[in-house]
Amino acid sequence: MIWKHHLPLLALLPAAALAMATVATFVHRAVAQTVPAADVDARAEAILAGMSLDQKIAQVIQPDTGSFTVADMARYRFGSYLSGGNSGPGNDERAPPERWLALADANWEAAMAPRADGRRPIPTMWAIDALHGHNNIVGATLFPHNIGLGATRDPALIRDIGAATAAEIAVTGIDWTFAPTLAVVRDVRWGRTYESYSQDPDVVASMAGAMVEGLQGTPATPGFLGPDKVIATAKHFLGDGGTGGKDQGDTVATDAELSQIHAAGYRPAVAAGVETVMASFSSVNGVKMHGSKRWLTGYLRGDLGFKGLLLGDWNGHGQVPGCSVGSCAASFNAGLDIFMAPDSWKALFAATSAQVKSGEISMARLDEAVRRILRVKVAAGVFDKGKPSSRPLAGKVQVLASPAHRALARRAVRESLVLLKNNGNLLPLQPGQSVLVTGDGADNIPMQAGGWTISWQGGGDLTNADFPHGESIYHGIAETVKAAGGTAQLSADGSFAAKPDAAIVVFGEKPYAEFMGDLETLEYHDGFKSFRIMQRLRAAGVPVVAVFLSGRPLWVNPEINMADAFVAAFLPGSEGGGVADMLFRGGDGAVRHEFTGKLSFSWPNGPMPPSFGVANDRATLFPFGYGLTTSDRVTVGPLSEKAPIGVVADDRLVVLSRAGLPAAWYTRLSEGGGKADFISSNAGRSATGAITMRGLDRNQQEDARLVAWRGGTAARLDVAAARVLDLSAAGKALVVDWRVLARPSGRVRIGVAQAAQAGKPGPAPLLVDATALLAGAPAGWHTASIPLRCLGSAARLGAIDTPFIVETAGRLSLALSGVRIASATGRVLSCPRRAR
């Protein structure tokens, strides 16, 4: 990374010009000329006329690379395929770019091999979720997530980011990205909020066309869908942001609201020539969008005039009434052109073929869908640009995180930060000082990058080493301070030997994606860890700057009160130096970069989301559009710190659900009585792998956890709560939805643990022997309950900080989809003598 030190100079040049020069070096000006629409139509029609039924069915089925082989591609000749968030080549999420390109070649060659029936082979297309850069690839540029880009209010910047992302995707031979997300999110408890540009439809609309043009180019101009461009996807149509904070929920709205609010981004995207649209998992007024002909055909095709291809989301067709993931004529007849069938493709292929032969799906409807797919392939040059490795940018790994792209990402970080508080005009700091840097997010690139980073959920076992061209916020600060003659000290707990001139505390949400990030309330909680660090620093007379990493606005009034300055950094991506740029003056004492970011979502003043369009809404602390500059003389606080804590619904305490754990709760894996490893995502392992955990599909994508004990060493799974819980209520039980995949070979104990008192070791866990409950479990998923009275007295259950423990020294494979404190149901354990 010799060129790393040239970034300050590169940052002085126009990033768009730099990016264009870098890519043009490899493209050799092989600019594609736009093919007239009439020619595209005629060519697609001619190809369609020569296709067999099986060829046509193959075009409308899209499997995931984790569930098919190159041999399957040679047999079925799928029209397209995807790699989901956890589907790297060979199931290796850290596979280098060269392996991605090799897989692209292998599947292309299999699809294009001569056919036994002599018909013309049809080239396939590969799609991926490149949501904030080419985020599945180790070493790629990671831009801020959309919530931060919305705060920039800079469509030209978004267009440049789209162009840079497209070029990096082309390096790996991939044709198509499932971006941009055009959700207008109205409740930030939704786990996909950070994929949205804003709560405001006008902001979303201003970004939509710009990102599409960056990815695809501008229609009817040279370079449209050229060698440095990819096919874009506007998603998730329609109303995905209006479900009340529930992933895959129901948007209840009038037609006018759907059109004016939730479709706002689709009009400019269609005008910009977006080639594909993805249907939403969610429903509108009780009707699943994957089965709604009124919206998928009537509104999208008729009112909006969309002429490209429409695909489904991950097995989304299976949620339509009367359908399964392996059979769904209703969704296809409603207007879907491609089934996204990651692991259901074989059954779906057979069922769709049978439905066409029976007339349940007409040949005209099938031809209509295939015609649209072929039209996109012709327009994108898929028939002409050859094997992926032969394309101009293929294998040019220098383009990944090139100096130009890193400079662009750093600029995006600067523009995306929002200054919420700057009492006493503390910021920007003088760089030639002694600065203490602390907090979980300070030296943590996975945390600042968020979900959809290398893996689906991000975080987990990712470390800074997985970002060879990235820079943590701490390292960005250290470079800035050192260059001006100051010092920067990284401290895990905020302690110091010599009092610093200022402290920067970087903290926030751990990475998540989709429903794993759904919340019941917006209260941020890390066990008051960050608050107490700031409290100690303030008590020592050290000025405190808080940098908050999050995928949405959260209720952080205690932390805002404790900081002198508070910066909402959202999820800035791989260029932590962009944060440092905003926190410090130049070496000459002048302000180098002024804060320009404005909130794209209202900031809450309590645990529930603010209302939209309500004047003086008391649930709003900082309104949409708020953002200070360093010259503003505004004093913030003190703010109210009263808010209910915890996740309780219907007289139940949810410990684990399909959405994961409550906010700021953690899974811990430990072995041999040693230190526990905290797991913030749905995958991880103990020190030597005596116990492992990974995501598992039950009803939806990774909505359960598979925990495996290797045996031979005592190992434990437990869930740590963010607060002390009172579980002493009479009649409650520890209720678990599970499936035993490998029965236990030794004693298994299940229970809870009490909170430790200050200065004392924690008491022994409250456990019961559950070996018989697991050994005699029926096949398949079922529910079992352990009455809390089996674990201990009401007095001992009144202060629990670990509401779920499973431990064994034997072998065991156990799938978990739900854990809660509720009334007993299912198989109920008869209270044995407590294990200890």
C-alpha positions in Angstrom: 0.0 0.0 0.0 2.8 2.5 -0.9 0.2 4.8 -2.4 -1.6 5.1 0.9 0.5 8.1 1.8 -0.5 10.0 -1.4 -4.2 10.1 -0.4 -4.0 13.6 1.0 -2.8 14.8 -2.3 -5.3 12.8 -4.3 -8.1 14.2 -2.1 -7.3 17.7 -3.6 -8.2 16.4 -7.1 -11.8 15.9 -8.3 -12.6 12.3 -7.2 -14.8 11.7 -10.3 -11.9 12.6 -12.6 -9.5 10.4 -10.7 -11.9 7.4 -10.9 -12.5 7.9 -14.6 -8.7 8.0 -15.3 -8.1 4.9 -13.3 -10.7 2.8 -15.0 -10.0 4.2 -18.5 -6.4 2.9 -18.1 -7.8 -0.6 -18.3 -10.9 -0.1 -20.4 -8.7 1.4 -23.2 -11.7 3.5 -24.1 -13.6 0.5 -25.2 -16.8 2.5 -24.8 -20.0 0.7 -25.8 -22.3 2.5 -28.1 -26.0 2.5 -27.0 -28.0 0.0 -29.0 -31.3 1.5 -30.3 -34.3 0.1 -28.5 -35.8 -1.2 -31.8 -32.6 -3.2 -32.4 -32.6 -4.6 -28.9 -36.2 -5.7 -29.3 -35.6 -7.3 -32.6 -32.6 -9.2 -31.5 -34.3 -10.4 -28.3 -37.3 -11.6 -30.4 -35.1 -13.5 -32.8 -33.3 -15.3 -29.9 -36.6 -16.1 -28.2 -38.0 -17.7 -31.4 -35.2 -20.4 -31.3 -35.5 -21.4 -27.6 -37.0 -24.6 -26.2 -39.3 -24.8 -23.3 -36.5 -25.9 -20.9 -34.3 -23.0 -22.1 -37.1 -20.6 -21.3 -37.8 -22.0 -17.9 -34.1 -21.8 -17.1 -34.2 -18.1 -17.8 -36.8 -17.4 -15.1 -35.1 -19.5 -12.3 -32.3 -17.8 -10.3 -30.4 -20.1 -7.9 -27.7 -19.1 -5.3 -24.1 -20.2 -5.8 -24.2 -21.9 -2.4 -26.8 -24.5 -3.7 -25.7 -25.4 -7.2 -22.6 -26.6 -8.9 -21.0 -25.9 -12.3 -22.3 -29.3 -13.4 -25.8 -28.1 -12.5 -25.2 -25.0 -14.6 -24.1 -27.2 -17.6 -27.3 -29.2 -17.2 -29.9 -26.6 -16.5 -28.3 -23.5 -18.1 -29.8 -21.0 -15.6 -30.4 -17.5 -17.1 -28.9 -15.9 -14.1 -27.6 -16.7 -10.6 -26.8 -14.9 -7.4 -24.4 -15.0 -4.5 -26.2 -14.1 -1.3 -24.4 -12.4 1.6 -22.8 -15.7 2.8 -22.2 -17.4 -0.6 -18.6 -16.7 -1.5 -16.9 -19.1 -4.0 -16.6 -22.5 -2.3 -18.6 -21.0 0.6 -15.5 -19.0 1.5 -16.6 -15.4 2.4 -13.0 -14.3 2.3 -12.3 -15.7 -1.2 -9.9 -13.4 -3.1 -11.1 -11.5 -6.2 -9.4 -14.0 -8.5 -11.6 -16.9 -7.2 -14.7 -14.9 -7.8 -13.6 -14.3 -11.4 -12.7 -18.0 -11.8 -16.2 -18.9 -10.7 -17.7 -16.4 -13.1 -15.7 -18.1 -15.9 -16.6 -21.6 -14.9 -20.4 -20.8 -14.9 -20.2 -18.8 -18.1 -18.4 -21.7 -19.9 -20.9 -24.2 -18.6 -23.8 -22.1 -19.8 -22.2 -21.5 -23.2 -21.1 -25.1 -23.9 -22.6 -26.6 -27.1 -26.0 -28.1 -26.4 -27.0 -31.6 -27.2 -30.1 -30.4 -29.0 -28.1 -28.0 -31.2 -29.9 -24.9 -30.0 -28.1 -21.7 -29.4 -26.7 -21.4 -25.8 -27.8 -18.4 -23.8 -25.2 -16.6 -21.7 -25.9 -16.4 -18.0 -25.7 -13.3 -15.7 -24.3 -13.2 -12.1 -25.8 -10.9 -9.5 -24.7 -9.8 -6.1 -25.7 -7.4 -3.3 -23.2 -4.6 -3.8 -24.9 -2.1 -1.5 -22.1 0.2 -0.3 -19.4 -0.6 -2.7 -18.4 -4.1 -3.8 -19.0 -5.1 -0.2 -18.6 -8.9 -0.5 -15.0 -8.7 -1.8 -12.1 -8.5 0.6 -10.1 -5.4 -0.3 -12.8 -3.5 -2.1 -13.7 0.1 -1.4 -16.5 0.4 1.2 -18.6 3.5 1.0 -20.9 4.9 3.7 -24.2 3.0 3.8 -27.2 4.9 2.2 -28.4 6.5 5.5 -25.1 8.4 5.5 -25.2 9.2 1.8 -28.7 10.6 2.3 -27.2 13.0 4.8 -24.9 14.4 2.2 -27.8 15.7 0.0 -25.3 15.4 -2.9 -26.6 13.5 -5.9 -23.4 14.1 -7.9 -21.4 12.3 -5.2 -23.8 9.4 -5.3 -23.5 9.2 -9.1 -19.7 9.0 -8.7 -20.0 6.3 -6.0 -22.2 4.3 -8.3 -19.6 4.5 -11.1 -16.8 3.5 -8.8 -18.8 0.6 -7.4 -19.6 -0.6 -11.0 -16.0 -0.6 -12.0 -15.0 -2.7 -8.9 -17.8 -5.2 -9.6 -16.5 -5.5 -13.2 -13.1 -6.6 -11.9 -14.7 -9.8 -10.6 -16.7 -10.6 -13.7 -20.1 -10.0 -12.1 -22.8 -8.4 -14.3 -25.5 -7.2 -12.0 -26.0 -5.6 -8.6 -29.1 -5.6 -6.4 -28.9 -1.9 -5.7 -30.0 0.8 -5.0 -32.5 0.3 -2.2 -35.2 3.0 -2.6 -37.2 2.3 0.6 -38.7 5.4 2.2 -38.4 4.2 5.8 -41.0 5.6 8.2 -40.1 3.6 11.3 -36.3 3.4 12.0 -36.8 0.3 14.2 -36.6 -1.6 11.0 -33.3 -3.5 10.6 -32.8 -2.3 7.0 -33.1 1.4 7.8 -29.5 2.0 6.9 -30.1 0.8 3.4 -32.5 3.8 2.9 -31.4 7.3 1.9 -34.1 9.0 4.0 -37.5 9.1 5.6 -38.2 11.9 3.1 -39.4 10.8 -0.4 -37.9 13.9 -2.0 -34.4 12.9 -0.7 -34.8 9.3 -1.9 -36.0 10.5 -5.3 -33.0 12.8 -5.6 -30.6 10.0 -5.0 -32.3 7.2 -7.0 -31.6 8.3 -10.5 -28.1 9.4 -9.7 -27.1 6.0 -8.3 -28.7 4.2 -11.2 -26.8 6.4 -13.7 -23.6 5.8 -11.8 -24.0 2.1 -12.0 -25.4 1.8 -15.5 -24.4 5.0 -17.3 -26.8 7.4 -18.9 -29.3 6.0 -21.4 -28.9 6.9 -25.1 -25.3 8.0 -24.5 -22.0 6.3 -25.3 -20.9 4.2 -22.4 -24.4 3.1 -21.3 -24.0 -0.4 -19.8 -20.4 -0.4 -21.1 -17.5 -2.5 -19.9 -17.1 -0.4 -16.7 -20.9 -0.6 -15.9 -23.3 -3.1 -14.4 -27.0 -3.7 -14.4 -28.7 -1.9 -11.5 -31.8 -3.0 -9.5 -34.3 -0.7 -7.9 -35.7 -2.4 -4.7 -37.8 -3.4 -2.9 -41.0 -2.6 -4.7 -43.3 -1.5 -3.1 -43.8 -0.1 0.4 -40.9 -1.9 2.1 -40.2 1.1 4.4 -43.8 1.4 5.7 -44.2 -1.7 7.7 -44.0 -0.2 11.2 -40.4 -1.3 11.7 -41.1 -5.0 11.0 -39.1 -6.7 8.4 -41.3 -8.3 5.7 -44.3 -6.8 7.4 -47.5 -5.1 6.1 -47.7 -1.5 4.8 -51.1 -0.1 5.5 -51.6 2.9 3.2 -53.8 4.6 0.7 -53.0 4.5 -3.0 -52.0 8.1 -2.8 -49.6 7.5 0.0 -48.1 4.5 -1.8 -47.6 6.6 -4.9 -46.4 9.8 -3.3 -44.2 8.4 -0.6 -43.2 4.8 -1.3 -42.9 5.0 -5.1 -41.0 8.3 -5.0 -37.7 6.8 -5.9 -39.0 4.5 -8.6 -40.0 7.3 -11.0 -36.5 8.8 -11.3 -35.0 5.3 -11.4 -37.2 4.3 -14.3 -36.5 7.6 -16.0 -32.7 6.9 -15.6 -33.2 3.6 -17.4 -32.9 1.1 -14.5 -33.0 -2.3 -16.1 -34.4 -4.4 -13.2 -36.7 -4.0 -10.2 -37.0 -6.4 -7.2 -40.3 -7.1 -5.5 -40.6 -6.7 -1.8 -41.0 -9.4 0.8 -43.6 -7.2 2.4 -47.3 -6.8 1.9 -49.5 -3.8 1.1 -52.8 -3.7 2.9 -52.6 -7.4 3.6 -51.6 -8.6 0.1 -48.1 -10.0 -0.4 -46.3 -7.9 -3.0 -44.9 -11.0 -4.6 -48.5 -12.0 -5.6 -50.0 -8.5 -6.3 -50.7 -8.2 -10.0 -52.3 -4.8 -9.3 -48.9 -3.3 -8.2 -46.4 -5.5 -10.0 -48.1 -5.2 -13.4 -50.8 -2.5 -13.2 -48.8 0.2 -11.4 -45.2 -0.7 -12.1 -45.7 -1.5 -15.8 -48.7 0.8 -16.5 -48.4 3.9 -14.3 -44.6 4.0 -14.0 -43.9 2.7 -17.5 -41.2 0.2 -16.4 -40.1 -2.0 -19.3 -37.2 -4.0 -17.8 -37.3 -7.3 -15.9 -38.9 -7.8 -12.5 -37.4 -10.4 -10.1 -38.4 -11.7 -6.7 -36.5 -11.6 -3.5 -35.0 -14.6 -1.6 -37.7 -17.3 -1.9 -40.2 -14.4 -1.5 -42.7 -16.2 -3.9 -43.1 -18.9 -1.2 -44.9 -16.4 1.1 -47.8 -15.9 -1.4 -50.9 -17.7 -0.3 -51.3 -21.1 -2.0 -47.6 -21.2 -2.9 -44.5 -22.8 -1.6 -40.8 -22.1 -2.4 -40.9 -24.9 -4.9 -44.1 -24.0 -6.7 -45.8 -20.6 -7.3 -47.7 -19.9 -10.5 -49.5 -17.1 -8.8 -46.4 -15.0 -8.3 -45.3 -15.5 -11.9 -48.8 -14.7 -13.3 -48.8 -11.5 -11.1 -45.9 -10.2 -13.1 -42.7 -11.7 -11.7 -40.2 -12.4 -14.5 -37.5 -14.2 -12.4 -37.9 -16.3 -9.3 -35.1 -15.8 -6.9 -34.9 -19.5 -5.8 -31.6 -19.7 -3.9 -32.1 -23.3 -2.7 -35.5 -24.2 -4.1 -34.5 -24.0 -7.8 -34.8 -27.7 -8.6 -38.3 -28.2 -7.4 -39.3 -24.8 -8.9 -37.9 -25.6 -12.3 -40.0 -28.8 -12.4 -43.1 -27.2 -11.1 -42.9 -24.2 -13.4 -42.4 -26.4 -16.4 -45.4 -28.5 -15.5 -47.5 -25.4 -14.9 -46.7 -24.1 -18.4 -47.5 -27.5 -20.0 -50.8 -27.6 -18.1 -51.7 -24.0 -19.0 -51.7 -22.7 -15.4 -49.0 -20.4 -16.7 -49.6 -19.5 -20.3 -46.9 -19.7 -22.9 -47.6 -16.0 -23.7 -46.8 -15.1 -20.0 -43.6 -17.2 -20.1 -42.5 -15.6 -23.4 -43.2 -12.2 -22.0 -40.9 -12.8 -19.1 -38.1 -14.4 -21.2 -38.4 -11.6 -23.7 -37.8 -9.0 -21.0 -34.8 -11.0 -19.6 -33.3 -11.3 -23.1 -33.8 -7.6 -23.8 -31.8 -6.7 -20.7 -29.0 -9.1 -21.7 -28.9 -7.7 -25.2 -28.9 -4.1 -23.9 -26.1 -4.9 -21.4 -24.0 -6.6 -24.0 -24.1 -10.0 -22.3 -24.3 -11.8 -25.6 -21.2 -9.9 -27.0 -18.7 -9.2 -24.2 -17.5 -12.8 -23.9 -16.1 -14.8 -21.1 -15.9 -12.8 -17.9 -12.1 -13.0 -17.7 -11.8 -11.6 -21.2 -13.5 -8.3 -20.4 -11.5 -5.0 -20.1 -11.6 -4.7 -16.3 -11.6 -8.4 -15.4 -8.9 -9.3 -13.0 -7.6 -5.7 -12.7 -7.3 -5.9 -8.9 -5.6 -2.5 -8.9 -9.1 -1.0 -9.5 -10.2 -2.4 -6.1 -9.7 0.3 -3.5 -7.7 2.4 -6.0 -6.4 5.7 -4.7 -9.2 7.4 -6.7 -11.9 5.3 -5.1 -10.5 5.6 -1.6 -10.3 9.4 -2.0 -13.9 9.4 -3.2 -15.0 7.2 -0.2 -13.1 9.5 2.2 -14.9 12.5 0.7 -18.2 10.7 1.1 -17.5 10.1 4.8 -16.8 13.8 5.4 -20.0 14.8 3.7 -22.1 12.2 5.6 -21.2 13.1 9.2 -23.8 15.1 11.1 -22.8 17.3 14.0 -25.5 17.1 16.6 -23.8 18.9 19.5 -20.8 21.1 19.8 -21.1 22.9 23.2 -18.4 25.5 23.6 -17.5 25.0 19.9 -15.1 22.3 21.0 -14.8 21.0 17.4 -12.7 21.0 15.4 -9.8 20.1 17.7 -6.3 21.4 17.4 -4.3 18.4 16.0 -1.0 19.1 17.8 -2.5 17.9 21.2 -2.5 14.8 23.3 -5.6 12.9 22.3 -7.1 9.8 23.9 -9.1 7.5 21.6 -11.4 4.9 23.1 -14.6 3.0 22.6 -15.6 -0.3 21.0 -15.7 1.4 17.5 -12.4 3.2 17.7 -10.1 0.7 16.1 -12.8 -1.5 14.5 -13.3 -1.4 10.8 -16.0 -4.2 10.8 -18.1 -2.1 13.2 -17.8 1.1 11.2 -18.6 -0.8 8.0 -21.8 -2.4 9.4 -23.9 -5.2 7.9 -23.6 -6.4 4.3 -19.8 -6.4 4.7 -17.9 -9.5 3.4 -20.7 -11.5 5.0 -24.5 -11.0 5.2 -24.5 -9.8 8.8 -21.0 -8.3 8.8 -19.1 -8.2 12.1 -18.9 -11.6 13.7 -15.4 -12.9 13.4 -14.2 -10.2 11.0 -11.2 -8.2 12.1 -9.3 -5.2 10.7 -7.0 -7.7 8.9 -10.0 -8.5 6.6 -9.8 -4.9 5.2 -6.3 -4.7 3.7 -7.0 -1.2 2.1 -9.2 0.1 5.0 -8.4 2.5 7.8 -10.0 2.5 11.2 -11.1 5.7 12.8 -8.3 5.5 15.4 -5.7 5.1 12.7 -7.1 8.1 10.8 -6.9 10.2 14.0 -3.4 9.0 14.8 -2.1 9.9 11.3 -3.7 13.4 11.5 -2.4 14.1 15.0 1.1 12.7 14.4 1.4 14.8 11.2 0.8 18.0 13.3 3.2 17.0 16.1 0.6 15.7 18.6 0.1 12.2 20.1 -2.8 9.8 19.9 -3.2 7.0 22.5 -5.6 4.1 22.0 -7.2 3.0 25.3 -9.7 0.1 25.5 -11.4 1.3 28.6 -10.6 5.1 28.5 -7.9 4.9 31.2 -4.8 7.0 30.9 -1.5 7.6 32.7 -1.1 11.2 31.7 -4.2 13.4 31.3 -4.9 14.0 27.6 -6.0 17.4 26.2 -9.1 15.8 24.7 -10.8 12.3 24.4 -12.7 10.8 21.4 -15.1 8.0 22.3 -16.2 5.9 19.3 -19.1 3.6 20.1 -22.4 2.4 18.7 -24.4 -0.5 17.2 -22.7 -3.8 16.4 -23.3 -4.9 12.7 -26.5 -6.5 11.6 -28.6 -6.9 8.4 -32.3 -7.3 7.6 -34.6 -8.7 10.3 -31.6 -9.4 12.6 -31.6 -5.7 13.2 -35.3 -5.2 14.0 -35.9 -3.5 17.3 -38.9 -3.1 19.6 -37.6 0.3 21.0 -35.0 2.8 19.9 -33.2 2.8 23.2 -29.4 2.3 22.8 -27.8 0.3 25.5 -24.3 -1.2 25.8 -24.6 -1.8 29.5 -23.7 1.9 30.0 -20.2 1.0 29.0 -19.6 4.0 26.8 -21.5 6.3 29.1 -19.3 5.4 32.1 -16.1 5.9 30.0 -17.3 9.4 29.2 -18.4 10.0 32.8 -14.9 9.1 34.1 -13.3 11.4 31.5 -15.5 14.3 32.3 -14.9 13.8 36.0 -11.2 14.1 35.2 -11.7 17.3 33.4 -11.1 15.9 29.9 -13.2 17.4 27.1 -15.1 14.6 25.4 -16.0 14.1 21.7 -18.5 11.3 21.0 -18.6 9.6 17.6 -21.7 7.4 17.3 -21.7 4.5 14.8 -25.2 3.3 13.9 -27.5 2.2 11.2 -30.3 4.5 12.4 -30.9 7.3 14.9 -31.3 5.9 18.4 -32.2 7.3 21.8 -28.8 8.2 23.3 -29.7 11.1 25.5 -27.5 10.0 28.4 -24.5 9.7 26.1 -25.3 13.1 24.4 -25.5 14.7 27.8 -22.1 13.3 28.8 -20.3 14.5 25.7 -19.2 18.0 24.9 -19.5 17.3 21.2 -21.5 14.5 19.5 -21.1 13.4 15.9 -23.6 11.0 14.2 -21.2 9.0 11.9 -23.8 6.4 10.9 -21.8 3.6 9.1 -19.0 5.3 7.3 -17.4 2.3 5.6 -13.7 1.6 5.2 -12.3 5.1 5.3 -12.0 6.0 8.9 -9.7 8.9 8.0 -12.7 10.8 6.7 -13.9 11.0 10.3 -10.6 12.3 11.5 -10.7 15.0 8.7 -13.8 16.4 10.4 -12.6 16.3 14.0 -9.4 18.3 13.6 -8.2 21.6 12.3 -5.4 21.8 9.8 -1.8 22.2 11.0 -2.1 26.0 10.5 -5.1 26.1 12.9 -7.7 26.7 10.1 -10.8 24.7 9.7 -10.0 22.1 6.9 -13.5 20.7 6.4 -16.8 22.1 7.6 -19.7 19.8 8.6 -22.3 19.9 5.9 -24.2 16.7 6.7 -27.9 17.1 7.5 -30.1 14.4 9.2 -31.9 12.3 6.7 -34.0 10.9 9.5 -35.4 12.6 12.6 -33.5 11.9 15.8 -35.7 10.4 18.6 -36.3 12.0 22.0 -37.5 8.7 23.4 -37.6 5.0 22.8 -40.3 5.2 20.1 -39.9 6.6 16.6 -40.9 10.2 15.9 -44.0 11.0 13.9 -43.7 12.4 10.4 -45.2 15.8 9.4 -46.2 16.6 13.0 -45.1 20.1 14.2 -43.3 20.2 17.6 -43.5 16.4 17.9 -42.2 15.7 21.4 -40.9 12.4 20.3 -38.3 14.3 18.1 -35.1 15.6 19.6 -33.4 16.7 16.4 -35.6 17.2 13.4 -35.1 16.0 9.8 -32.6 18.3 8.2 -30.8 19.2 11.4 -27.0 19.5 11.4 -24.7 22.0 13.0 -21.5 23.6 11.6 -18.5 24.3 13.8 -19.2 28.0 13.7 -22.8 27.6 15.0 -23.1 28.8 18.6 -25.7 26.4 19.8 -25.8 24.7 23.3 -27.5 21.3 23.5 -28.8 19.9 26.8 -29.2 18.8 29.4 -31.6 16.3 27.9 -34.2 14.1 29.6 -32.7 10.7 30.4 -36.0 9.0 31.3 -36.9 6.1 29.1 -38.2 2.6 29.6 -35.6 -0.2 29.2 -35.9 -3.6 27.8 -38.0 -5.6 25.3 -41.2 -6.9 26.8 -44.3 -7.7 24.8 -47.5 -9.6 25.6 -46.2 -10.5 29.1 -43.2 -12.2 27.5 -39.5 -11.4 27.7 -38.0 -12.2 24.3 -34.5 -13.6 24.6 -33.9 -14.8 21.1 -36.2 -14.6 18.0 -35.9 -14.7 14.2 -34.6 -11.1 14.5 -31.8 -12.2 16.8 -31.3 -10.7 20.3 -32.7 -7.6 21.9 -30.6 -4.4 21.4 -27.2 -4.6 23.1 -27.6 -8.2 24.2 -24.9 -10.7 23.2 -24.4 -14.4 22.6 -21.3 -15.7 24.3 -19.4 -18.9 23.5 -16.9 -20.3 25.9 -15.0 -23.5 26.6 -13.1 -25.1 29.5 -14.3 -22.4 31.9 -12.2 -19.8 30.0 -13.0 -16.3 28.8 -16.2 -16.1 26.8 -16.1 -14.8 23.2 -18.8 -12.3 22.6 -20.8 -12.9 19.4 -22.7 -9.9 18.0 -24.0 -11.6 14.9 -25.4 -15.1 14.2 -22.1 -16.9 13.7 -19.0 -17.5 15.7 -16.8 -20.0 17.6 -15.1 -20.4 21.0 -11.3 -20.2 21.2 -10.5 -23.6 19.8 -13.9 -24.4 18.2 -15.2 -26.6 21.0 -18.5 -24.8 20.4 -19.6 -23.1 17.2 -22.6 -21.3 16.0 -23.9 -20.3 12.6 -27.1 -19.1 10.9 -29.7 -21.7 9.8 -32.8 -21.4 7.6 -36.0 -22.5 9.3 -38.8 -20.5 7.7 -36.8 -17.7 6.3 -33.2 -16.8 5.5 -31.0 -17.6 8.6 -33.9 -17.1 11.1 -32.5 -19.8 13.4 -29.1 -20.7 14.9 -27.3 -24.0 14.7 -25.1 -24.6 17.8 -22.6 -27.5 17.8 -20.6 -28.9 20.7 -17.6 -30.9 19.6 -17.3 -32.9 22.8 -14.3 -33.7 25.0 -14.3 -30.2 26.5 -16.9 -28.5 28.6 -18.4 -25.7 26.5 -21.2 -23.2 27.0 -23.6 -21.1 25.0 -25.2 -18.2 26.9 -27.1 -15.0 26.2 -26.0 -11.9 28.1 -28.6 -9.3 28.8 -27.9 -5.5 28.7 -29.5 -5.1 32.1 -30.4 -7.1 35.2 -33.8 -8.9 34.7 -36.4 -9.8 37.3 -37.6 -13.3 36.4 -39.3 -13.9 39.7 -42.9 -13.8 38.4 -44.8 -16.9 39.3 -45.8 -19.4 36.6 -43.2 -18.4 34.0 -40.9 -20.8 32.1 -37.8 -20.7 29.9 -39.5 -21.6 26.6 -37.3 -22.8 23.7 -38.2 -23.5 20.1 -35.5 -26.0 19.0 -34.6 -29.0 16.9 -32.1 -31.6 18.0 -29.9 -32.6 15.0 -27.5 -34.8 16.9 -28.6 -36.1 20.3 -26.3 -35.4 23.3 -23.5 -37.8 24.2 -23.2 -36.5 27.7 -25.0 -34.5 30.4 -26.6 -31.2 29.2 -27.5 -28.5 31.6 -29.8 -25.5 30.8 -30.6 -22.5 32.9 -29.9 -18.9 33.8 -27.3 -17.0 35.8 -27.5 -14.3 38.5 -25.9 -10.9 38.2 -22.7 -10.5 40.2 -22.6 -8.0 43.0 -20.1 -5.2 42.9 -16.6 -6.4 43.9 -17.7 -10.0 44.2 -17.5 -13.0 41.8 -20.7 -14.1 40.1 -22.7 -16.7 41.9 -23.0 -20.2 40.4 -25.5 -20.5 37.5 -28.9 -21.8 38.1 -29.0 -25.0 36.0 -31.1 -28.1 35.6 -30.2 -31.4 33.9 -32.0 -31.3 30.6 -30.3 -34.4 29.1 -33.4 -36.5 29.0 -35.4 -33.6 27.5 -33.0 -33.4 24.5 -32.3 -37.1 24.2 -36.0 -37.9 23.9 -36.9 -35.0 21.7 -39.1 -35.8 18.7 -37.8 -35.3 15.2 -38.2 -31.8 13.7 -38.9 -28.5 15.2 -40.8 -28.4 18.5 -41.2 -26.3 21.7 -40.0 -27.3 25.1 -40.3 -25.4 28.4 -38.3 -25.4 31.7 -40.4 -23.9 34.5 -38.3 -21.2 36.2 -39.2 -22.7 39.6 -37.0 -25.7 38.6 -34.0 -23.3 38.6 -34.3 -21.5 41.9 -36.3 -19.5 44.3 -38.0 -16.2 43.5 -35.3 -14.4 45.4 -32.6 -15.9 43.3 -34.5 -15.3 40.1 -34.9 -11.6 40.9 -31.6 -10.5 39.6 -30.7 -12.3 36.4 -28.2 -11.0 33.8 -27.8 -14.2 31.8 -31.3 -15.4 30.8 -30.3 -18.5 28.8 -27.4 -21.0 29.2 -26.8 -24.4 27.6 -23.6 -26.3 28.6 -22.2 -29.8 28.0 -18.9 -31.6 27.7 -20.4 -34.1 25.3 -21.3 -33.9 21.6 -24.5 -32.1 20.7 -26.0 -30.4 17.7 -28.9 -28.1 18.5 -30.9 -25.7 16.3 -32.6 -22.7 18.1 -35.2 -20.4 16.6 -36.7 -18.9 19.7 -36.1 -18.4 23.4 -38.4 -16.5 25.7 -39.6 -16.2 29.2 -43.3 -16.9 29.0 -46.0 -19.3 30.1 -45.0 -22.9 29.7 -46.0 -24.7 26.5 -45.0 -27.7 24.5 -43.0 -30.4 26.2 -42.6 -29.3 29.9 -39.7 -30.5 32.0 -40.7 -32.0 35.3 -38.5 -30.3 37.9 -35.6 -32.6 38.8 -33.1 -32.1 41.5 -31.2 -29.0 40.5 -27.8 -29.8 39.1 -26.2 -27.3 41.4 
